Amino acid sequence: MITLCRRAALATTIFVLATTVLVACRTAAPPATATLTILYDNYVHDPTLESGWGFACLVETAGSTVLFDTGASGESLLKNMAALGKDPLAVDAVVLSHAHDDHTAGLAALLAAGARPKVYLLSSFGSDYLRMVRTYTEPVLVAKPTEIAPGISTTGRVTGPVPEQALVVRTAEGLTVVTGCAHPGVVKMVQQAIDATGQQVTLVLGGFHLADATEAHIKDIIDQLRELGVKRAGPSHCSGDQARALFEASFDDGYIALGVGQVVVVGP
């Protein structure tokens, strides 16, 4: 009986310790701030930079530098990085949203320039692309929500017409979700970020794939994002002019006119 009691007590102690560690991991203090710089976009914020159809966003915290998508042109990506004082060799990780050239074609030039980041992508990427990445560094195939760096993770694979993942940045302000094109639907991607973290998304930016959407559909998307707690939004790339105008009218001061060269600081 004494042995059984001791075993029960030991099991209880192990459970409590494991639970404590899990809670500590989930509640660990996030980076105080994160700086998001748009390195590639078809919308223009800084006219001195090169623009083109596609998207790339650099996320910098005190401890890491993550590049989300790489645009359609490696030459333009590297030129914009140089103009903005961003060192390609400082990139710790690259996260690719989905297997379309306007989000992935710039990676080869970044790697050829000497960068050796881990590259996080979905299994939907073709064998030729994976072979190119393996020439320089090790690709990481993502299916489930995956931590990239402290305070930075992906949503994991979001199913839709084109499988896609979004970047999730956690700061003292809350969660920021960065989407490449949001082919599965921007609301669905934000919801997956909430489900994966149990936290509220306060800012969503990037491509929302609404260029061909009706006004009624865009307004419905805005309402759904509002219901999820989103307070700020920056539609860009494939979002379309109509969506940008409607988001600006709805979010007012919470609207961000995103474009290449735009810098968004998240956090208090």
C-alpha positions in Angstrom: 0.0 0.0 0.0 2.8 2.4 0.9 4.5 1.6 -2.5 1.3 2.3 -4.4 0.9 5.6 -2.5 4.4 6.6 -3.3 4.0 5.7 -7.0 0.7 7.7 -7.1 2.4 10.7 -5.4 5.4 10.4 -7.9 3.0 10.3 -10.9 1.1 13.3 -9.6 4.4 15.2 -9.1 5.5 14.4 -12.7 2.1 15.5 -14.1 2.2 18.8 -12.2 5.8 19.5 -13.4 4.9 18.6 -17.0 1.9 20.8 -16.9 3.9 23.6 -15.4 6.5 23.4 -18.1 3.7 23.4 -20.8 2.1 26.4 -19.4 5.4 28.2 -19.0 6.1 27.5 -22.7 2.8 28.9 -23.8 3.0 31.9 -21.6 6.7 32.8 -22.0 7.1 36.5 -22.5 7.0 37.3 -26.3 9.4 39.8 -27.9 8.4 43.3 -26.7 8.2 44.5 -30.3 8.7 43.3 -33.9 9.6 45.4 -36.9 7.9 44.3 -40.2 9.4 45.7 -43.4 7.8 45.1 -46.8 10.6 44.2 -49.1 8.6 43.3 -52.2 5.1 44.3 -53.3 3.2 45.6 -56.3 1.8 48.4 -54.2 4.4 51.2 -53.6 5.1 53.0 -50.4 8.6 54.2 -51.1 9.0 55.1 -54.8 12.8 54.8 -54.7 12.4 51.0 -54.3 11.7 48.4 -57.0 8.2 47.1 -57.1 6.6 44.1 -58.9 3.8 41.6 -58.6 4.5 39.5 -55.5 5.2 39.9 -51.8 8.0 39.7 -49.3 8.0 40.8 -45.7 11.0 40.9 -43.3 10.2 40.4 -39.6 12.9 41.5 -37.1 12.8 41.0 -33.3 15.5 41.4 -30.7 16.6 37.8 -31.2 15.8 36.8 -34.8 15.3 37.8 -38.4 12.7 35.9 -40.5 11.8 36.6 -44.2 8.3 35.7 -45.1 8.1 35.1 -48.9 10.7 36.3 -51.4 8.8 38.1 -54.2 9.1 37.3 -57.9 12.5 38.8 -58.5 15.6 38.0 -56.6 17.4 41.0 -58.1 14.7 43.4 -56.9 14.6 41.7 -53.5 18.3 42.1 -52.9 18.3 45.7 -54.3 15.5 46.7 -52.0 17.2 45.0 -49.0 20.4 46.9 -49.8 18.6 50.2 -50.1 16.9 49.6 -46.7 20.1 48.5 -45.0 19.0 44.9 -44.6 21.7 42.3 -44.7 20.7 39.1 -46.5 23.2 37.1 -44.4 21.3 38.2 -41.2 18.2 36.2 -42.3 17.9 33.3 -39.9 14.8 31.7 -41.5 12.7 31.9 -44.6 9.0 31.0 -44.5 7.3 30.5 -47.9 3.5 30.9 -47.9 2.7 28.8 -51.0 4.2 27.4 -54.2 3.6 30.4 -56.6 6.5 32.1 -58.2 5.5 35.6 -57.2 6.2 34.5 -53.6 9.1 32.1 -54.1 11.3 33.1 -57.1 13.5 35.5 -55.1 14.8 32.8 -52.8 17.5 31.5 -55.2 19.2 34.9 -55.4 19.1 35.2 -51.6 20.8 31.8 -51.1 23.3 32.5 -53.9 24.2 35.8 -52.1 25.4 33.6 -49.2 22.4 33.5 -46.9 22.0 30.1 -45.2 18.6 30.2 -43.4 16.3 27.3 -42.7 13.6 27.3 -45.3 10.1 26.4 -44.1 7.7 25.4 -46.9 4.8 23.1 -47.6 4.8 19.6 -49.1 3.0 21.1 -52.1 6.3 22.5 -53.4 7.7 20.6 -56.3 10.8 18.4 -56.3 12.8 20.8 -58.5 12.3 23.6 -56.0 13.2 21.4 -53.0 16.3 20.3 -54.9 17.4 23.9 -55.4 16.9 24.7 -51.7 18.9 21.6 -50.7 21.8 22.8 -52.8 22.3 25.5 -50.2 20.5 24.6 -47.0 18.0 22.2 -45.4 14.3 22.7 -46.1 11.7 22.0 -43.4 8.4 20.7 -44.6 5.6 22.2 -42.6 2.2 20.6 -41.9 1.2 21.6 -38.4 1.7 25.0 -36.6 5.5 25.3 -36.2 7.7 27.6 -34.2 10.3 29.4 -36.3 11.9 31.5 -33.6 10.8 32.8 -30.1 7.5 34.7 -30.8 7.4 33.7 -34.5 5.5 30.7 -35.9 3.5 29.5 -38.8 -0.2 28.6 -38.9 0.7 25.3 -40.4 -0.9 24.2 -43.7 -4.3 25.8 -44.3 -6.4 23.9 -46.8 -8.0 25.6 -49.7 -7.8 25.9 -53.5 -4.1 26.5 -53.0 -2.6 25.2 -49.7 -1.0 28.0 -47.8 0.6 28.9 -44.5 0.7 32.3 -42.8 3.2 33.8 -40.4 2.2 34.5 -36.8 4.1 37.1 -34.8 3.5 37.3 -31.1 4.4 40.5 -29.3 3.2 42.3 -26.2 0.5 43.9 -28.4 -1.0 40.5 -29.3 -0.8 38.4 -32.5 0.0 39.7 -36.0 -0.8 37.4 -38.9 1.0 38.0 -42.2 -0.5 36.4 -45.3 1.0 35.8 -48.7 -2.1 35.5 -50.8 -4.6 34.0 -48.4 -6.0 31.6 -51.1 -7.8 29.5 -48.5 -9.5 32.8 -47.2 -8.0 35.4 -44.9 -10.6 34.8 -42.3 -9.8 31.0 -42.3 -6.1 31.7 -41.9 -6.7 34.2 -39.0 -9.0 31.6 -37.3 -6.3 28.9 -37.6 -3.8 31.3 -36.0 -6.2 31.8 -33.1 -6.9 28.1 -32.8 -3.2 27.2 -32.8 -2.3 29.8 -30.1 -5.4 30.4 -28.1 -4.7 34.1 -28.4 -6.3 37.1 -30.1 -5.2 38.4 -33.5 -5.0 42.2 -33.4 -3.3 42.9 -36.8 -3.5 41.1 -40.1 -1.6 42.3 -43.2 -0.4 41.0 -46.6 -2.2 39.6 -49.6 -6.0 38.9 -49.0 -6.8 37.6 -52.5 -9.8 39.9 -52.9 -9.0 41.6 -56.2 -11.9 40.0 -58.0 -14.3 39.9 -55.0 -17.6 41.8 -54.9 -18.1 44.7 -52.5 -20.6 42.6 -50.5 -18.1 39.8 -50.1 -15.4 42.2 -49.0 -17.6 43.8 -46.5 -18.5 40.4 -45.1 -14.8 39.5 -44.8 -14.3 42.8 -42.9 -17.2 42.0 -40.5 -15.8 38.5 -39.8 -12.4 39.9 -39.1 -13.9 42.4 -36.7 -15.8 39.6 -35.0 -12.5 37.8 -34.5 -11.1 40.8 -32.7 -8.8 42.2 -35.5 -8.2 45.9 -34.8 -5.8 46.8 -37.6 -5.4 45.6 -41.2 -3.0 46.2 -44.1 -4.4 44.6 -47.3 -1.8 44.5 -50.0 -0.5 42.6 -53.1 -3.5 40.6 -54.4 -6.1 42.4 -52.2 -7.2 44.8 -54.9 -7.9 48.6 -54.9 -11.6 48.1 -53.9 -10.7 46.0 -50.9 -8.1 48.5 -49.8 -10.6 51.3 -50.0 -13.3 49.4 -48.1 -10.8 48.3 -45.4 -9.6 51.9 -45.0 -13.2 53.1 -44.6 -14.0 50.4 -42.0 -10.8 50.4 -40.0 -10.0 54.1 -40.2 -6.9 54.8 -38.0 -6.4 51.0 -37.9 -5.9 50.8 -41.6 -2.3 50.5 -42.9 -1.6 51.5 -46.6 0.9 48.7 -47.1 3.4 48.8 -50.0 7.0 48.1 -50.7 9.2 50.0 -48.2 6.5 50.3 -45.6 7.7 49.6 -42.0 5.3 48.5 -39.4 6.4 48.3 -35.8 4.2 46.0 -33.7 4.2 46.3 -29.9 3.9 49.0 -27.2 
